[in-house]
Amino acid sequence: MNKKPSRKIRFLVPLIIITIAILAFIPLKQALVFQYEHSGKVLAYIPMHEDSQFKIKYTHSIHLSDVVESYVITKDHQIKQYELMYEDFAIGMPENAADGEQFVHKDGKYFIKNMNRVFPLIDLRLGKVRANHTAIFKGIEYPLSRYIEPGTLIRIKIEKLSVIEQLKGVNILESFK
């Protein structure tokens, strides 16, 4: 006996397939995204929520000492720098804090605290020689050169990613094991 599929099934199967396809392209997961500066192609990302904090650490090209920039994600999906730490007080580094900020010298390091510098995005050329740009999230360091070719001009921003975009980029937290 040959039974034909019911009308319900013939209707539901294509509807389910179309729904899944549409959901794959809807941006749902908020992340700190590292992408090509000009094309916007996602290279890597770190899933983050509002109020998540992260840091970018690099080696200063002249002093060859560490610089650490500390950021927090704002409610309107911007990147707010709240602190800067550096070890050498010379070329290319600030000599004092701006209004409302606090300059601190502690344990041989200089800090500018209480910063309130908000950016929609950060453009950065990943260092080729010494910079060793590193993202720090929840105390764990993730060298960006593991995911992005050194010398690449990248854009760092907060975006919601679709499932398809997540598959195209590297989830830094999952790949760092």
C-alpha positions in Angstrom: 0.0 0.0 0.0 1.4 3.3 -1.1 0.5 6.2 1.1 1.0 9.8 -0.1 2.5 12.2 2.5 -0.2 14.2 4.1 -0.8 17.8 3.1 0.5 18.9 6.6 3.9 17.2 6.1 4.3 18.6 2.6 3.7 22.1 4.0 5.7 21.8 7.2 8.9 20.3 5.8 9.6 23.2 3.4 8.5 25.7 6.1 10.9 24.3 8.6 13.8 24.3 6.0 13.0 27.9 5.1 12.9 28.9 8.8 16.2 27.3 9.6 17.8 29.0 6.5 16.5 32.4 7.6 17.6 31.9 11.2 21.2 31.1 10.0 21.5 34.6 8.6 19.9 36.6 11.5 22.6 38.2 13.7 22.0 36.9 17.2 25.3 36.4 19.1 27.1 39.6 20.3 30.9 39.5 20.0 34.1 41.4 20.0 34.8 41.0 16.3 38.2 41.1 14.5 37.6 41.7 10.8 39.4 42.9 7.7 39.3 46.7 7.9 38.0 47.3 4.4 35.8 44.3 3.6 34.3 43.6 7.0 35.0 39.8 6.6 35.1 38.2 10.1 38.5 36.7 10.9 38.0 35.9 14.6 35.7 36.8 17.4 35.2 36.6 21.2 31.6 36.2 22.4 30.9 39.1 24.8 28.0 40.7 26.5 27.3 44.3 27.6 29.7 45.3 30.4 32.2 42.6 29.4 35.8 43.8 29.8 38.8 42.9 27.6 42.3 44.2 27.2 44.7 44.6 24.2 48.3 44.1 25.1 51.2 44.9 22.8 55.0 45.5 22.9 55.8 49.2 22.2 57.9 49.5 19.1 60.5 51.9 20.6 60.6 51.0 24.3 60.1 47.3 23.7 58.0 47.1 26.9 54.4 46.1 27.4 51.4 48.5 26.9 48.0 47.3 28.1 44.8 49.1 27.0 41.7 48.1 29.1 38.2 48.3 27.6 34.6 47.7 28.5 31.5 47.2 26.3 28.9 49.9 26.7 25.1 49.5 26.7 25.0 51.0 23.2 27.6 48.5 21.9 30.5 50.8 21.8 34.0 50.2 23.1 35.1 52.4 26.1 38.7 52.6 27.2 38.9 52.9 30.9 42.6 52.4 31.6 46.0 52.5 30.1 49.1 50.8 31.5 52.7 51.3 30.3 56.2 50.8 31.6 58.3 53.5 29.9 57.5 57.2 30.2 58.9 58.6 26.9 58.2 58.8 23.2 54.7 57.9 22.1 53.2 57.6 25.6 51.2 60.2 27.5 52.9 62.3 30.1 49.8 63.0 32.1 46.1 62.2 32.5 43.3 64.3 30.9 40.5 66.0 32.8 38.7 63.6 35.1 41.3 60.9 34.7 43.9 59.8 37.2 47.7 59.4 36.6 49.2 56.7 38.9 52.8 55.5 39.2 52.9 52.1 40.9 55.5 49.3 41.0 57.5 50.8 38.2 54.4 51.1 35.9 52.4 54.1 34.8 48.6 54.0 34.8 46.0 56.4 33.5 42.8 55.4 35.2 39.2 56.5 35.1 39.4 57.0 31.4 36.1 57.6 29.5 37.2 57.4 25.9 34.4 55.8 23.8 35.0 54.4 20.3 32.5 52.8 17.8 35.5 50.7 16.5 39.3 50.4 16.6 41.4 50.2 13.5 44.7 48.4 14.1 47.6 47.0 12.0 48.6 43.7 13.6 52.3 44.0 14.4 54.7 42.0 12.1 57.9 42.1 14.1 57.7 42.8 17.9 54.2 44.1 18.8 52.7 40.7 19.5 49.2 42.1 19.8 47.3 40.0 22.3 43.6 40.0 23.4 43.1 39.4 27.1 39.7 38.2 28.2 38.8 36.9 31.7 42.6 36.9 32.5 43.6 34.6 29.6 45.9 35.9 26.9 45.1 35.1 23.3 47.9 36.1 20.8 46.1 37.5 17.8 48.8 36.2 15.4 47.4 32.7 16.0 44.2 33.8 14.1 45.2 36.7 12.0 48.2 37.2 9.7 50.7 39.7 11.2 50.7 42.9 9.2 47.0 42.7 8.5 45.0 45.9 8.9 42.0 44.9 11.1 38.9 46.6 12.5 37.8 45.7 16.1 34.2 46.3 16.9 31.2 45.0 18.7 28.7 43.3 16.4 26.0 40.6 16.5 27.0 37.7 14.4 24.7 35.2 12.5 25.4 31.5 12.6 26.9 31.7 9.1 29.3 34.6 10.2 30.3 32.6 13.2 31.2 29.6 11.0 33.3 31.8 8.8 35.3 33.3 11.6 37.3 31.7 14.4 35.8 31.7 17.9 39.0 32.5 19.8 37.7 31.0 23.1 36.9 27.7 21.5 40.0 27.4 19.4 42.5 28.2 22.2 42.9 24.8 23.9 
